[in-house]
Amino acid sequence: MANKYSKLGYGNAGDVASAIESGKIDGKDLVVTKDTSELYYIKNDKSVQKIQTRTQLFNSPGEAIAALNKSSDTYAGQTVMIRDENGKYQPYTVQASGDSSFVVEPTFAANAGFVWQEF
């Protein structure tokens, strides 16, 4: 019989499978790994689903700045994607501006002779 409540497991990422096998964690449980700082959800079939953040998408730098400054989850160094004038998403990096506000700056790779060829 399955547990009535979900458990929160804490251990090394490499030990998740053996913890499931031994019954220490089960379906509907969450696991925080102490060595890799990852979050996993154990599905009912006991398969492991890694929970990953999704990159935020914005239509303009102004929209991004307004939304990011309203969110308590925003942090300097965070990557966001902003649509350019051609409708393509481009990477931006969130930068701290003052004590408690943020701005975004385009993320550029060093020129290494790479040419983007769209087809």
RASUL-V710960 format. One record per pair of residues at least 6 apart in sequence whose ideal C-beta (glycine too) atoms are under 6 Angstrom apart, sorted by the first residue. I is the first residue (numbers start at 1). J is the second residue. Records with the same first field share a line. If there is no record, write none. Layout:
# RASUL-V710960
I = J  J
This chain:
# RASUL-V710960
6 = 28  29
7 = 29
8 = 30
9 = 25  29  31
10 = 32  34
12 = 35
13 = 33  35  36
16 = 31  48
19 = 25
20 = 46
25 = 42
27 = 42  44  46
29 = 42
30 = 41
31 = 40
32 = 39
39 = 51
40 = 48  50
41 = 49  51
43 = 49
55 = 81
56 = 80
57 = 81
58 = 64  82
59 = 83
61 = 82  104
64 = 80  82  104
65 = 103
68 = 74  102
69 = 101  102
74 = 102
76 = 94  95  96
78 = 94
79 = 91
80 = 92
81 = 89
82 = 90  92
83 = 89
84 = 90
91 = 107
92 = 104  106  107
93 = 105  107
94 = 102  104
95 = 103  105
97 = 103
